[in-house]
Amino acid sequence: MTNIQQAAIEALPRRTAPAVDVRDLSKEFRRRDRKLGRFAHRKRVALDGVSFTMQRGETVAILGQNGSGKSTLVRLLSTLLLPDGGSAEIFGHDVVRDARAVRRLVNRVSVEASFFKKMSSSENLGYASRYYGMTSRQTRDLIPQILGRVGFPPDRRDEPMESLSRGMQQKVALARALLTSPVVLLLDEPTTGLDPRSKLEVQEFIREIRSSHDSTILLCTHDLAEAETLAERVGILDRGQLLAVEPADALRRRFGATTLEEAFFAATGRAFEADDEEDDEDREVFA
Amino acid sequence: MKAVLGNMRAELVGAGGVVERNAYLTKRYIWWDVAWFVWTVANTLTIVFIAKGIEATGGSLDVNETMTTLLIGAVVWAYLGILFEFLMETVAWERWEGTIEYTFMAPLSRAMHLAGQGVFAIAYGLVRAIFLFCVCAFVFFSLSIPDAKYFPAFVVLVVASISFIGIGMMMSVLPLISPEKGTQLGFVAQGTLLVVSGVYYPVSVLPEWMQWIAKVSPATYALDGIRKAILEGQGLSALWSDLWPLLLIGFVSIPLGLWVFQRGEQYAKRHGKLKRSG
C-alpha cells in the first residue's frame, strides 16, 4: 500500500460507512426522435431504482448485456453523470454533493483504454498523476514500478500509445488507475476485446490488486467466468434493474441453476448473449 | 491550515499537469504547428499587402504606418485564435481522444484545470505572436518603426489575455453542448469580438451600436494600447487608459467564464454528453 493510499484511507470520514452505498439510483436519457415529431424526444431508462452496498475490500461483479446500464452505473459512481433519483455514496461521501472527495477515492478502467495516442505511456501516466496532486519527483520511480507490475515491457515506455496493442494499452490503463491508489476501483469491462493471453494477464493483475491492496472493486462485465472467479458476489443487471446481488453459489441455488448462465436466463428470461430486441440496440446508445 | 496548504499545493501541481500535457502534445505535433504557422504568416501578409495595394492604385496614405496598423490587427487576430483554440480543445480534443472522462473525474478543480490550459495557451500564443510580428515586420516588409516600445505593448497583450481567457472559457463550453459543431462556433466568437474592436480600422468608423459593443470588448483596448506603444512609442503610464478597462473586464470575465463552463459541465453530466460518442 502506498503512502497516498494510506493517507486517503486515514482521511475517510466515516470508518463505519460502507465502501459503496447505492440507494434507489435511477437515470434516464433523452434523445431527439424526428419520427415522433419535430421537437419530440424519446426517453430511455438506463438505471431503474438500483440499490446495493459493498463493504471495504469486497469485490462485486455486475453481470449484464450490452445496454443493461453497467457503464451508466460506473459513470454515476465516477461523478461523470448526475443521477435523476436516488443516491450513491463512496465511504459516506455523496457522489453529487461531495464529488471532489469521491474523486480522490475512486478511479476507473473502462473498456476503451483512452489516452493521448501520440504521447507515450510514461507521458500519459505522468500528466494524469499530476491531476491527483502527485509531483514528478513522486512519480519518477513509481511509474516504471507500476508499469513493471502490470507486465509492461520497460523498453516500450517511450513509444507512442498508438503503436501499442490493445492488450498493452489496457495494461497502461490499469497502471493509470492504480497509480493514484484508489480506495474504490471501478472496472467497466476491462477485458472485453482482449486476446485470451492479455485477458488472462489483466485478470491475474486484478487478483493481485485484490490481495495486495486495500481496494474495493466493482467489476462490470459480460464475462460470466470472469465474474465468478474474481468476485465474492455477483449482481445481475437487466434493462436498468438490479435483479440480485449474491455469491455465485447462492445465485445458482436461488434460481435452481447449475451455471451462472442458466441463473441469468432464469432471472431475466433471456439468454445471456442475446441482444435480440430493438429496444436493446437503442438502449446501448445511452447506457 | 496544513490541509488548506496541502490542497492548494495539489491544485497547483494539477494545473502544472495540464501545462505538462500540452507541452508533450505541442512537442509531438510540432511539424503541424510549423505548417499552421506558415498559413498564419500567409494570411497576415494578405492583409498587410492591402496598404501597398492602395498606394499602388493611387491612394494617398502613410504606407509604413498603415502596414504596421494592419500587422498589429492581424497579429492580435492570430493570437486570439490560438487562445480560443487551446481553450476549446479543453473539451474537443479530449473528447476525440476519449480522455475527457478521466480528466473530469480527477480531483482537480475546474478553475485550476482551466487555469493550466490558459497559462499554456498564453505562453504558446505569445511566442507565436512575437515570432509572427517579427517575421512579417522585419523579414517581409522591413518596416520602419523607430519609436516603437515593445515592452509596454507586450504588457498590454498579457493583461488583455486575462479577459480573452475568460471569454475563451465561455466558448469552450460549446463543444460540451454540441460535440459536432461547438468548436466552429469559437471562430464566430473570435470574429465577432474583433470586428467590433477595430481590428483593421478605427472603432470610430463603425455604426454607433457597434461602437457601444466595442466599449466592453477587451480587444478594443488591446489593439488601441498596442498600437499606441508600437506606433506612437507610448510608455506604460500613458497606456493606463487602456490597461484599467482590460483589468476590469478580466476581473469580470474570468469568474463569469468559469461559471458558464461549470453550468455547461452540469448540463453535459445530466445528459450524458461527456461520453466519447457524445
Interface residues (C-beta under 8 A of the other chain):
Chain A: F29 R30 T72 R75 S78 T79 L80 L81 L82 R100 R103 R104 V106 N107 R108 S110 E112 S114 F115 F116 K117 K118 M119 E123 G126 Y127 A128 S129 R130 Y131 Y132 G133 M134 T135 P160 R176 V285 F286
Chain B: R9 A10 E11 V13 G14 G16 G17 V18 E20 R21 Y24 L25 R28 Y29 E97 G98 T99 E101 Y102 T103 F104 M105 A106 P107 L108 S109 H113 Q266 K269 R270 H271 G272 L274 K275 R276 S277
